[in-house]
Amino acid sequence: MSNQKTIITAAITGAVTRKELNENVPYTPEEIAEDVYKCYKAGAAIAHIHMRNDAGEGTMSADRFEKTVKLIKEKCNIIINLTTSGDLNATDETRQEHLIRLKPEMASFDAGSMNWQHKTVFLNTPEFLEKLGMTMQQNNVKPEIEVFDAGMIYNAQYYVKKGILNSPLHYQFVLGAAGGTTATVENLTYLKSLIPKDSTWSAFGIGKGHLPILLATIAMGGHVRVGLEDNIYYGKNVLATNEDLVCRAARIIKEAGNDVATPDEARKILGLK
């Protein structure tokens, strides 16, 4: 029984999954903010947030981000982690505009390109990543290094050497995305072995990989991410809510002998200013 503080991130909506698959997926700023508040009360310390347009498609609208962030801050002091992706038509500028305007405590830094779902290219050019890293430094935004394969860890370490990123880094291992690393415990163990010892890390599995990666991550001493962005089911043929998934993660963390980190405890763990 270690009484370690374990951070739960709630990935509320993503940019892909539609209400047709699970009606609990939030689209509007009001729906997203209400789900964030429910997750906060259930134990989430971080909310990872994408935006949807009126048609439910992913968008990088800075106005929508601003409205949603305002609504969340009126409800609770959860750490807000804004995506810098989620719209394949976005430009380098629109992927950063909301960071400059809102200066969130955290934001995603996807540390390389990949063949997304074997259908299109999720493009993160070296030029863009250098711009993004400097934007984050200038606006005091902590990057969450999104890792879809091992090469992205080495990319992030390269940017530390160049002064584009500041160590210690916080890594988020993304397992099970089509075109990326498969969601297996062996792959999780390998990725963890590559990061510097002063790093913090979290992980999640997509779809059917959700629960095995959740359990393994807690056992290995990492932090966890859950939510409808990654997995719409609680169990076989049972649709989930974001609150359901956070409650289960919190229960497992406690049963493993750890404590669920509050937002302020997570700020201390991650070195947020």
N, C-alpha and C positions, 0 to 999 in steps of 0.2 A: 504494500500500500504506500504509494509514493506521494500522494497529495499534490501531484503536479497540476499546474493550471493549464487546461486545454482550451484553446480558442475554437469556437464554432463560427464559421462563415456561412451565411445563408445566401445562396445564389438564387435570387428571387424569380427571374423571368427569362433571362437569355434573349436571344434574337430569333430563335427558330421555332420552338415548340408552340403549337397553336391550341387555342381553346377547344378546337374540334377533337383533339386527343385527350385533353384534360381541362374541363371548364374552370378549374381552379387557377390556371395560369393567368397572372395579372397583366393587363395591358396599359391601363391609364395611370397617370401620376397618382390619382387617388387610390386606385386598387393596389399599386405597388407600395405606396406609403403605409397603407393599412396592413398589408402582409408583413412589411418590415417591422412594424410595431408588434404584431403578434409574435414574430420570431424573436424579437428582442425580449419580450416577456418570457418566452420559452427557454432562453439561454444564449441566443446568438449575440456575439460581441461585434461582428462585422457584417454589413450588408453589401454584397456585390451586386451592382445594379447596371442593367441595360435599359434602353428605352425602346418603346414600340410606337409606331405611328397609328393613325386612326384605323388603318386596315390590319393592324396587328403585326406589321413587318418591323424588323429592326431598323432603328434610325439613330443617327448621332446628333439629333437636334439639341443644341445647347439650351434652347428655351425650355424644352421638356425636361432636361436634366435639372435646370434651375428650379422649375416648379416642383418637381419631385423631391429634390433635396430640401427645399423650404418646408414642405409638408412633413418630411421625416423629422427634421430638426425641431419642429413644433411638438412632436410626440415623444422623442427620446434622445439619448446621447450616444446611440450606437455609432460605431466607426463606419463611415461611408467610403466605400471602395468603388469608384466609377470605372466602367470599362472604357477602353480606347479602341474597341473593335465592335463588330456586330452589324455593320452595314458595308457590304462588299462594294458599294458605290461611293463610299466616303473617300475624301481626299486626306492628304497628310495634315492639312489645316483643320478640317472639321473633326478629325480624330483627336485634336488637342484643344480646340477652342473652349470646351467646357472646363478643362483643367485650369486654363488661364483665368476664366471668369469666376469659377467657384472655389478653386483651390481646396479640393477635398483632401482628407488626411491620407488616402491611398488611391491608387489607380493601377490598372493592369498594364504590364509591359510584356507583350508577347515576343519572346526573344528569338524569333526567326520565322521564316516562311514555311508553309507546308501545303500539300495537296489536300485541300479540305474536302472530306467525304468522298474522295476520289473523283470529284466533279469539277472543282474550280480551285484556284490558288488563293490561299489566305496569305496575302502579301505583306511582309514586313521587311522592307529593304534596309540595308545598312544606313543609308542616308536618313530614312525616317526614324530608325531606332536611335540614331545619334541626336536628332532633333528632339525626339520624345524624352530621352534621358535628360537633356539640358532643360527642357520645359519643366520637367518634374523637379529638378534641382532648384530652378529659379522661383518656383511657386510652392516649395516646401511640401511636395507630394511624395509619399513613400511608394516606390514601385513594388508591385507584387510581380515577381518574375514568373510568368506562365510558361511551363515546360511541357511541351508535347512530345519531345524526344530528347535523348541525351545531348545532342549537339547544341541544344539551346542553353544548357548549363554552361558549356564552354564559351558560347557567345556572350553570355552575361559576364563571365569572368574576364573576357577580353575587354568589355566595356568598363569594367572596374579599373583595369590597368590603364585605360585611356582617360579615365576621369569622367566618363559619361555617366556611370553609376557609382554610388558610394556604398562601400561595405560597412557593416554586415548586411547581406541581402536576405530578403524573405522570398522563398521559392514556393510556388504552387504547382504540384505535379498533377497533370491532367492525363488520366489514364482511360483509354477506351474510345477516344475520338477516332473515327474512321480517317485514316491517313496518318495517324500518330501512333504512339506506343500502346500496345494492348494492355488491358487492365488485369494484370496478374500480380501476385504478391512478389514473385521473383523480380519482375520489372520495377516494382516499387522499391525493393531492397537495393537494387542496382543503382537507381537514380539517387536515392538517399546517400549511397556510398560516395558519390561524386562531388557533393557540395562541401564547401569549407566548414570546418568544425564550429565556427562562430555564427553560422547561418541559423535562421529559423525556417521551418518548413511546414507545409500543409499538403494534403492530397485528397483527391476524390476519384471515384470511378463512375463512368457514364453508364446509364442503363443498368443492365444486369451485373455490371461490375461494382455497382454502388456499395452494397453491403460488405462484400469481401474486402474492398479497399478501406472502407470505414473501419472495420474491425482490426485490420492489420495496422493501419496508421496509428490507432489508439494504442495498440500493443507495442508499437515501435517508438512511441513517445512523441509522435507528431501532432499537429493540429489538423482539424478536419473541416471540410466543406460539404454541405448538403443543400438540396433545393431543387425546385422544379426546372431550373435551367439544365440540370444534369440528369434528372431521373424523375419520371412522372408517376412511378408506382411505389406504394408502400410495401406491397407483397404481391404474390401472383394474382393477377387480374383485379387487384385492389388499388384504385387511384389514390394518390397522396395529395396532401396540401403541404405548403412550405412549413407550416406550424407543426404538422405531424412529423416531418423529417427532422426538424430541430429537436423536438421533444424526445424522439428516439435516440438521437445522438447524445443528448444531455444525459439520458438515463444510462446509456452504455458507458459513458465517460465516468459517471459516478460509480457504477458497479465495478469498473476497473480500478477503483480506488483513487481516481483523480478528481479534481474540482473543475467545474465549468468556469472559465474566465469571464469576468465582467468586462464591459468595454474599457474601463480605466485600467484594469489589470492587463488587458490585451495591449493597450497603449504602452505600458511599461515593458512588456515582453518584446514588443516590436520596435521599441525605441522611437515612438512617434513624438514629435515635438509639439 
